[in-house]
Amino acid sequence: MASPLVPRSELTTEHWAQLRRDGFLAVQGAIDGEGIDALKSAIREWQERDAPDVRAQHARLHDTKTVASFGLEPDPEALVSALRALLVTLTGERWTPRGSRIVFKRAVGDKGAPWHQDWHYHRGAHRYRVWIPLHAMSVSSGCLRVIPGSQSEALPHVPAIGTGWRLKIKRPQEELDAGAVDVETALGDLVLFSDLTAHASRPNGAAADLWAITCDLQQDVAA
Ligand SMILES: O=C(O)CCC(=O)C(=O)O
């Protein structure tokens, strides 16, 4: 099943309710193409300068790195500032940035991310993740997958050995796949999801290195 996207200009408080109900919201046309192009060039330059080694090419097939660790310009968090302002308006609450990462999906051998909930990585106050693909992402190229409604509970996790990720949900893959939707996105679209939303990604089948950026936002609910 594929997930529909909501145009950025049509977002209302009803979509905020939808995000809380389903655990995710896919937004169309949220990021401008120039910002994405600039980020892609910066990542490419960084890779050529600092990571041309065999280890980076072969051992880390699907890997994430904090943006702060190599001072990327432009700062990806600037790309989500308009979305953050909109969330403040829709919810009447503060949204604090909690760091950004780059997801590297290697051209060869990538298996995609295993099913997981991000909350197990930080186990703090709840956050939402903004997932910004820097390429069009389809089922065949490595799109994000989510399980609608899965954010209602923290599911047990086990080590995700050999995936490039630390943890995965302790349930049979087929069972998780059965409840999944694929979120296919064009350039400029993004997916917002709760840190308890079970998600994974399809393997990179595009025969080229692909990247996504994630920016975490914490909702500071008024007491
Ligand atoms: O981009 C991907 O392949 C997966 C991203 C993901 O699972 C995450 O950010 O937690």
The ligand as a MOL file (V3000), in Angstrom:
LIG
                    3D

  0  0  0     0  0            999 V3000
M  V30 BEGIN CTAB
M  V30 COUNTS 10 9 0 0 0
M  V30 BEGIN ATOM
M  V30 1 O 16.7410 6.7070 5.4630 0
M  V30 2 C 16.6530 5.5400 5.8040 0
M  V30 3 O 17.0040 4.6330 5.0620 0
M  V30 4 C 16.0950 5.1630 7.1300 0
M  V30 5 C 16.0860 6.2770 8.1210 0
M  V30 6 C 15.7110 5.8120 9.4880 0
M  V30 7 O 15.2990 4.7110 9.7040 0
M  V30 8 C 15.8450 6.7310 10.6140 0
M  V30 9 O 16.1810 7.8910 10.4060 0
M  V30 10 O 15.6200 6.3150 11.7690 0
M  V30 END ATOM
M  V30 BEGIN BOND
M  V30 1 2 1 2
M  V30 2 1 2 3
M  V30 3 1 2 4
M  V30 4 1 4 5
M  V30 5 1 5 6
M  V30 6 2 6 7
M  V30 7 1 6 8
M  V30 8 2 8 9
M  V30 9 1 8 10
M  V30 END BOND
M  V30 END CTAB
M  END
